[in-house]
Amino acid sequence: MNDSAIHKGTDLYKILVDNGKNSDLILQKLADILPSIIYIYNVEDKKTTFLNDRFTTLLGYSADELKAFNNDLFSLTTGENKEKIKEIISNFLQQQTTEGLEFYSYLLHKDGTPCFFKSEGSVIDKTESGNPKNILFITRNFSQVPLANDAPFKKGSTFDITEQLKNHQDRQVFKQMMYENERLLGYGTWIYNFATQSIYWSDGMYVLFGYNPETDRNLLNVDSDIYSRHIDSQGLNTINEKRKLFLEKGINEFTWEYEILTQNNQDKKRIESYSRLVRDENGLPVQIVGTSRDITRLREYERSLEEKVKDLDRSNKDLEEFAYIASHDLQEPLRKLTTFSERLQQKFSDKLNDDGNTYIHRMLNATQNMRLLIDNLLEYSRTTSSSAHFENCDLNKLIKTALSDLELNIEESNTSIQIEDLPVIEGIPGQLSQLFINIIGNAIKFRIPGKTPEISIKSRLLKSNETSIHLLNHSRKYFKITITDNGIGFEEEYAKRIFQIFQRLHSKAEYPGTGIGLSICKKIVDNHKGIIYAKGKSLKGARFTIILPEQQ
């Protein structure tokens, strides 16, 4: 056999076409047997006039679906790819050469995946003026060994695919990782194509709807009807309404929820879908790309959490009412005990011995401590209540109110107080005033005997890194207020304990009180979505730090 008897694939098809109609059957059979896309491209009409079944096998489209692209196979390419092909064909036609045409390109699969092909073309007939009329193309799938992204077109028949093969292997690993990721997180991805009105599902979508992607992918026709099998009419109406919003109101992104019944009605799931509309350069819709995830357990957890919050609110309200009512009910017997003790002391103190007077004195002290405890419990229950109203509060004015209430203690102890300018924040005036009264009052009470108390109050804007350290919301502005004294301080191990209710570090004989004051401060700061903490050293003073947001 001489060299002239050996032909390229396109040459063989050209010979068959030139031989006339008797070769049509052979041409069709060869086109269906070979593992390549065989098509004839009409240069004048810019349409595909012949197409074999490999088009469906390799790209997923039917011949009828190609009509949506005006029978132009090159419409399945995008961007630079499409322009480059047009340029190559245009140059080929202008040269009027008898040599074959050869190029590499990406064609979009029906599911949106770009597939890499090598195309070889040959002119099979010409017009009366001698210009090419029809070009026969054989397009082979090179997706298993794709070229690098920066070199989608190369002339010639040989090239080094080492790097491309590695890229392909990396993509295969990535694809497997994505599949495992979808299974682990319970989500899938999907694409709706406007031109073909087709829907692509990832493996995760099949799993979401109760199918096995390995066995059901080729058996299941994924279209709009499949959703009607799993979603009730209300859910379908929601989906259709979202699609209308996409198309009519120019909304490009949307999220919605719906319920599905999985295959064979085995499970009921709550699905959340996020979708984004993709438009072409003319602003016309091309695809809707979306993800859907199973949020059934999340919504069940949220409902459970809501119930627990309601139960906790009821419990807190009951405790508040109990504390308030019990405190009021205790006031009456306490008043009687105090009244009769004072009368006993006034009328019979001269007739009682020293022990008798001591007992009466202790009884009066006990009733006074009890009254103070009840008052503090009432204050604590009012602080816990969520009915208080927030408003803009000038902390400079609230400090003056607090100092006015502590005026007698300040004068008696000769306390020196230095105050820098304080901010205006959104808060509850009565509670913030009580916050300053309690902390400044403690600074005066827990002073070192014989030493003049000194208190410093400063404020500044919280820095960004401090917001991160305290796990606060970066979208908010916070102020850091410090109250420092030179009193007896405390050991660092008690820094958290002092904010617990009824916790005392000293005996009542040394420093009177109920151990509720700082727990009230903690509750007030919590109500304002802030933070309070303290640092101190024994006999070296203490510093209380309060961090409050500017706005609630």
C-alpha positions in Angstrom: 0.0 0.0 0.0 1.5 3.3 -1.0 1.3 6.6 1.0 -1.4 8.0 -1.2 -3.7 5.2 -0.1 -3.5 6.3 3.6 -5.9 9.1 4.6 -6.7 11.1 7.6 -10.2 10.6 9.2 -11.6 13.8 7.6 -10.1 12.8 4.2 -11.9 9.5 4.4 -15.2 11.1 5.2 -14.6 13.6 2.4 -14.1 10.8 -0.1 -17.3 9.1 1.1 -19.3 12.4 0.7 -17.8 13.0 -2.8 -18.9 9.5 -3.9 -22.5 10.6 -3.6 -25.7 9.4 -2.0 -24.8 5.8 -2.1 -22.2 6.4 0.6 -24.7 8.0 3.0 -25.4 4.7 4.9 -21.7 4.0 5.2 -21.1 7.6 6.4 -23.8 7.3 9.0 -22.6 4.0 10.3 -19.0 5.2 10.6 -20.2 8.4 12.3 -22.1 6.3 14.9 -19.3 3.8 15.5 -16.3 6.2 16.0 -15.9 7.6 19.5 -15.8 11.2 18.2 -18.4 13.9 17.5 -18.9 14.0 13.7 -20.6 17.0 12.3 -20.8 19.1 9.1 -20.7 22.9 9.4 -22.3 25.1 6.8 -20.1 28.2 6.4 -22.8 30.4 4.9 -25.6 29.7 7.4 -23.2 29.1 10.3 -25.2 26.1 11.3 -24.6 22.4 11.9 -26.3 20.4 9.1 -25.2 16.9 10.2 -24.5 15.5 13.7 -23.9 12.0 15.0 -25.1 10.5 18.3 -21.7 11.0 20.0 -22.8 14.6 20.6 -25.3 13.3 23.1 -23.0 10.7 24.6 -20.1 13.1 25.2 -21.9 16.4 25.9 -25.3 15.3 27.2 -27.4 17.3 24.8 -30.0 15.9 22.4 -30.0 17.0 18.7 -33.2 18.9 19.4 -31.6 20.8 22.3 -28.9 22.0 19.9 -31.7 24.0 18.2 -31.8 26.2 21.3 -28.3 27.3 20.2 -29.5 27.9 16.6 -27.9 24.7 15.5 -24.5 26.3 16.0 -22.2 23.9 17.9 -19.6 26.6 18.5 -22.2 28.4 20.7 -21.3 25.8 23.3 -18.0 27.5 23.7 -17.6 30.7 25.8 -15.7 34.0 26.0 -12.2 34.0 24.5 -12.6 30.4 23.4 -15.5 31.3 21.1 -13.7 34.3 19.6 -10.5 32.3 19.0 -12.4 29.5 17.1 -14.1 32.2 14.9 -10.7 33.7 14.2 -9.1 30.3 13.3 -12.0 29.4 10.9 -12.0 32.8 9.4 -8.2 32.6 8.7 -8.7 29.1 7.3 -11.4 30.3 4.9 -9.5 33.3 3.7 -6.4 31.2 2.8 -8.6 28.9 0.7 -6.0 26.1 1.4 -6.5 22.5 0.8 -4.8 21.5 4.0 -6.9 20.4 6.9 -8.0 22.6 9.8 -7.0 21.7 13.3 -7.5 23.3 16.7 -8.2 22.6 20.4 -11.2 24.0 22.3 -13.5 23.7 25.3 -17.2 22.8 24.8 -19.6 23.1 27.7 -21.3 19.9 28.8 -25.0 20.1 29.6 -24.2 20.1 33.3 -22.0 23.2 32.8 -18.7 21.4 33.0 -16.1 22.5 30.3 -14.8 19.5 28.3 -11.6 19.6 26.2 -11.7 18.6 22.6 -9.4 18.4 19.6 -11.2 19.2 16.3 -10.0 18.4 12.8 -11.8 19.8 9.8 -11.8 19.6 6.0 -13.7 21.3 3.3 -16.1 18.8 1.6 -17.7 21.0 -1.0 -17.5 24.6 -2.3 -19.7 27.2 -3.8 -19.7 28.1 -7.6 -17.3 30.9 -6.8 -14.9 28.4 -5.3 -15.4 29.4 -1.6 -15.8 26.7 1.0 -19.4 25.8 1.6 -19.4 22.9 4.1 -16.7 21.8 6.5 -16.6 18.3 7.9 -15.3 18.1 11.5 -14.2 15.2 13.6 -14.0 16.3 17.3 -12.3 14.0 19.8 -12.7 14.2 23.6 -9.3 15.1 25.2 -10.8 15.8 28.7 -8.8 13.0 30.3 -5.6 14.9 29.3 -6.6 18.6 29.1 -4.3 21.4 28.2 -3.3 24.0 30.7 -5.7 27.0 30.9 -3.1 29.4 29.5 -2.8 27.3 26.3 -6.3 26.2 25.0 -5.2 26.3 21.3 -2.1 24.7 19.7 -1.3 23.8 16.1 0.2 20.4 15.4 -0.5 16.9 16.5 2.0 16.3 19.4 2.4 18.0 22.7 3.7 17.3 26.2 0.8 16.5 28.6 2.8 15.7 31.8 1.7 18.9 33.5 -1.8 18.7 32.1 -2.2 15.1 33.3 -1.1 16.2 36.8 -3.7 19.0 36.6 -6.3 16.4 35.7 -5.3 14.1 38.5 -5.6 17.1 40.9 -9.0 17.9 39.6 -10.1 14.2 40.1 -8.9 14.4 43.7 -10.7 17.8 44.1 -13.9 16.2 42.7 -13.7 13.4 45.2 -13.1 15.8 48.0 -16.1 17.8 46.9 -18.3 14.7 46.9 -17.1 13.7 50.4 -17.6 17.3 51.5 -21.2 17.3 50.2 -22.0 14.0 52.0 -20.5 15.2 55.2 -22.2 18.6 55.3 -25.5 17.4 53.7 -25.6 19.7 50.7 -25.6 19.5 46.9 -25.2 21.9 44.0 -27.4 22.4 40.9 -27.6 24.3 37.7 -30.6 25.3 35.7 -29.9 26.1 32.0 -32.4 28.6 30.4 -31.5 27.7 26.8 -32.1 24.0 27.2 -34.4 24.2 30.2 -32.3 21.4 31.7 -31.3 20.8 35.3 -27.9 19.5 36.4 -27.5 17.8 39.9 -24.3 17.1 41.7 -23.9 13.8 43.6 -25.0 15.7 46.8 -28.4 16.6 45.3 -29.1 12.9 44.5 -28.2 12.0 48.1 -30.4 14.8 49.5 -33.4 13.5 47.7 -32.8 9.9 48.7 -31.2 8.6 45.5 -27.9 6.8 44.9 -25.9 8.9 42.5 -23.9 5.9 41.2 -27.0 3.8 40.3 -29.7 6.4 39.8 -27.9 9.0 37.7 -28.4 7.3 34.4 -31.9 6.1 35.3 -33.3 9.4 36.6 -34.4 12.3 34.4 -33.6 15.4 36.4 -36.2 18.0 35.3 -38.9 20.2 36.8 -41.1 17.2 37.2 -38.7 15.5 39.6 -39.3 18.3 42.1 -43.1 17.9 42.0 -42.5 14.3 43.1 -40.8 15.4 46.3 -42.3 18.9 47.1 -45.8 19.8 47.9 -47.7 22.5 45.9 -46.9 25.3 48.4 -43.2 24.6 48.1 -43.4 24.5 44.3 -45.2 27.9 44.3 -42.4 29.3 46.5 -39.8 28.1 43.9 -41.7 29.6 41.0 -42.1 32.9 42.8 -38.4 33.1 43.4 -37.8 32.4 39.8 -40.2 35.3 38.8 -38.3 37.6 41.1 -35.1 36.6 39.3 -36.4 37.4 35.9 -38.9 40.3 36.5 -37.3 42.4 39.3 -33.6 41.9 38.5 -32.8 40.2 41.8 -29.7 38.1 41.3 -29.4 36.2 44.6 -32.0 34.7 46.8 -32.4 32.1 49.6 -35.6 30.2 50.5 -36.7 27.1 52.4 -39.0 24.2 51.6 -39.8 20.7 52.7 -39.3 17.5 50.7 -40.2 13.9 51.0 -37.2 11.7 49.9 -37.4 8.8 47.5 -40.2 6.3 48.5 -41.4 8.8 51.1 -38.8 7.5 53.5 -37.8 10.8 55.2 -39.1 14.3 55.5 -36.4 17.0 55.2 -36.2 20.7 55.5 -34.1 22.1 52.7 -32.5 25.6 52.4 -31.6 26.7 48.8 -29.3 29.6 47.8 -29.3 30.6 44.2 -27.5 33.1 41.9 -28.6 34.2 38.5 -25.9 34.2 35.8 -26.4 36.6 32.9 -24.6 37.0 29.6 -22.9 40.1 28.3 -26.2 41.4 27.2 -27.8 41.0 30.5 -30.0 38.1 29.5 -30.3 35.1 31.9 -28.2 32.1 31.1 -28.2 29.9 34.2 -29.3 29.7 37.8 -26.5 28.2 39.9 -27.5 27.1 43.4 -26.7 25.0 46.4 -29.2 23.2 48.6 -28.5 21.9 52.1 -30.4 19.7 54.6 -31.3 22.0 57.6 -33.7 19.6 59.2 -31.6 19.0 62.3 -30.7 22.6 62.5 -34.3 23.7 62.6 -35.2 21.0 65.1 -32.3 22.3 67.3 -33.5 25.9 66.9 -37.1 24.9 67.9 -35.7 23.0 70.9 -33.6 25.9 71.9 -36.5 28.3 71.5 -38.6 26.1 73.9 -35.7 26.0 76.4 -35.4 29.8 76.2 -39.2 30.1 76.8 -38.9 27.8 79.8 -35.9 29.7 81.1 -37.8 33.0 80.7 -40.8 31.6 82.6 -38.5 30.3 85.3 -36.7 33.6 85.6 -40.0 35.5 85.7 -41.2 33.2 88.4 -38.1 33.7 90.4 -38.3 37.5 90.0 -41.9 37.4 91.2 -41.0 35.2 94.1 -38.1 37.4 95.2 -40.3 40.5 94.9 -43.3 39.1 96.7 -41.2 37.3 99.4 -39.3 40.4 100.1 -42.4 42.4 100.5 -44.0 39.8 102.7 -40.9 39.7 104.9 -41.0 43.4 105.4 -44.1 43.3 107.7 -42.9 40.9 110.4 -39.5 42.6 110.2 -41.0 46.0 111.0 -42.9 44.5 113.9 -39.7 42.8 115.2 -37.9 46.1 115.0 -40.7 48.1 116.6 -41.1 45.9 119.6 -37.3 45.5 120.1 -36.9 49.3 120.1 -39.8 49.7 122.6 -38.3 47.0 124.8 -35.0 48.8 124.8 -36.6 52.2 125.6 -38.9 51.0 128.4 -36.8 48.3 130.1 -33.2 49.0 129.3 -32.6 50.4 132.9 -34.2 47.3 134.4 -32.2 44.8 132.3 -28.7 43.7 133.2 -25.8 44.0 130.8 -26.6 40.7 129.1 -30.2 41.7 128.5 -29.2 45.0 126.8 -26.6 43.1 124.7 -29.3 40.7 123.5 -31.6 43.6 122.5 -28.7 45.4 120.7 -27.9 42.2 118.8 -31.5 41.7 117.9 -31.8 45.2 116.5 -28.5 44.8 114.5 -29.9 41.5 113.1 -33.1 43.1 112.0 -31.2 46.0 110.3 -29.0 43.5 108.4 -32.1 41.6 107.4 -33.8 44.8 106.1 -30.6 45.6 104.1 -30.6 42.1 102.6 -34.3 42.4 101.6 -33.7 45.8 100.0 -30.8 44.3 98.0 -32.8 41.3 96.9 -35.5 43.7 95.7 -32.9 45.7 93.8 -31.5 42.5 92.3 -35.0 41.4 91.2 -35.6 44.8 89.6 -32.2 44.6 87.8 -33.1 41.2 86.4 -36.4 42.4 85.0 -36.3 43.0 81.2 -39.1 45.6 81.1 -36.7 48.6 81.6 -36.4 51.1 78.7 -33.2 52.0 76.9 -32.3 55.6 76.1 -29.3 57.8 75.5 -27.5 58.3 78.8 -24.8 60.8 79.5 -22.5 59.0 81.9 -21.1 62.3 83.2 -24.6 63.2 84.6 -25.1 59.7 86.0 -21.8 59.8 87.8 -22.9 63.1 89.4 -26.1 61.5 90.5 -24.2 58.6 92.0 -21.8 60.9 93.9 -24.7 62.9 95.2 -26.2 59.7 96.8 -22.7 58.9 98.3 -22.1 62.4 99.4 -22.2 61.6 103.2 -19.8 58.6 102.8 -17.4 60.7 100.6 -17.3 63.5 103.2 -16.9 61.2 106.2 -14.0 59.3 104.6 -12.5 62.4 102.9 -12.4 60.5 99.6 -10.6 62.1 96.6 -12.3 61.3 93.2 -10.8 62.1 89.8 -13.1 61.8 86.8 -12.2 62.1 83.2 -14.8 62.9 80.4 -17.2 60.0 80.0 -19.2 59.0 76.8 -22.9 59.1 76.0 -24.2 55.5 75.5 -27.6 53.8 75.0 -28.6 52.4 78.4 -31.0 52.2 81.3 -30.3 55.3 83.4 -31.4 53.9 86.8 -29.3 50.7 86.4 -26.2 52.6 85.2 -26.4 55.0 88.1 -26.7 52.0 90.5 -23.7 50.4 88.8 -21.5 53.4 89.7 -23.0 53.7 93.2 -22.1 50.1 94.0 -18.6 50.2 92.7 -17.6 53.6 94.1 -19.4 52.8 97.3 -17.3 49.6 97.6 -14.1 51.6 96.9 -14.9 53.9 99.8 -16.0 51.0 102.2 -13.0 48.8 101.5 -10.4 51.5 102.2 -7.2 51.0 104.2 -7.7 52.4 107.8 -5.8 55.7 108.2 -5.3 56.2 104.5 -7.2 58.7 102.4 -9.2 56.9 99.8 -8.4 57.9 96.2 -10.6 56.9 93.2 -9.8 57.4 89.5 -12.5 57.0 86.8 -11.3 57.0 83.2 -12.9 56.1 79.8 -11.7 55.5 76.2 -12.8 53.8 73.0 -12.1 50.1 72.9 -9.4 49.2 70.4 -10.0 46.7 67.5 -7.7 44.1 68.9 -9.3 44.4 72.3 -12.7 43.7 70.7 -11.3 40.5 69.3 -9.8 39.5 72.6 -13.1 39.9 74.4 -15.0 38.2 71.6 -17.2 41.2 71.0 -19.1 42.3 67.9 -16.7 44.1 65.5 -19.6 46.0 63.9 -20.3 47.9 67.2 -18.4 50.6 69.0 -17.5 49.9 72.6 -16.2 52.1 75.5 -13.9 50.9 78.2 -14.5 52.5 81.6 -12.0 51.8 84.5 -12.6 52.6 88.2 -9.4 52.3 90.2 -8.9 52.7 94.0 -6.1 52.5 96.5 -8.1 50.3 99.0 -7.5 46.9 100.6 -7.8 45.1 97.2 -8.1 41.4 97.0 -6.2 38.3 96.0 -6.3 37.6 92.2 -7.9 34.1 92.8 -11.1 35.9 94.0 -11.5 38.1 90.8 -14.5 36.1 89.5 -15.9 35.0 92.9 -16.6 38.6 94.0 -19.3 38.9 91.3 -21.3 35.9 92.6 -24.4 36.6 94.7 -23.9 36.3 98.5 -20.1 36.0 98.1 -18.1 37.8 100.8 -14.3 38.0 101.3 -14.6 39.6 104.7 -16.7 39.1 107.8 -19.6 41.4 108.6 -17.8 42.6 111.6 -15.0 44.0 109.5 -17.1 45.3 106.6 -20.9 45.3 106.8 -22.9 44.2 103.7 -24.9 41.4 102.1 -22.6 40.2 99.3 -25.1 41.2 96.6 -23.7 44.6 95.4 -21.2 43.3 92.8 -23.6 40.6 91.6 -26.1 43.4 90.9 -23.3 45.2 88.9 -22.7 42.1 86.9 -26.4 41.7 86.1 -26.6 45.4 85.0 -23.6 45.1 82.7 -25.1 41.8 81.3 -28.4 43.7 80.6 -26.4 46.2 78.5 -24.5 43.4 76.5 -21.3 44.4 78.1 -18.4 42.9 80.2 -17.2 43.6 83.7 -14.1 42.2 85.4 -11.8 43.2 88.2 -8.1 43.0 89.0 -6.5 43.6 92.4 -3.7 42.9 94.9 -4.0 42.6 98.6 -3.4 46.1 100.2 -2.6 47.4 96.7 -6.0 48.5 95.6 -8.4 47.3 92.9 -9.4 48.2 89.3 -12.8 47.5 87.9 -13.1 47.5 84.1 -16.5 48.0 82.5 -16.9 47.6 78.7 -20.2 48.8 77.3 -21.5 49.2 73.7 -22.3 52.7 72.4 -25.6 51.4 71.0 -27.8 48.5 71.9 
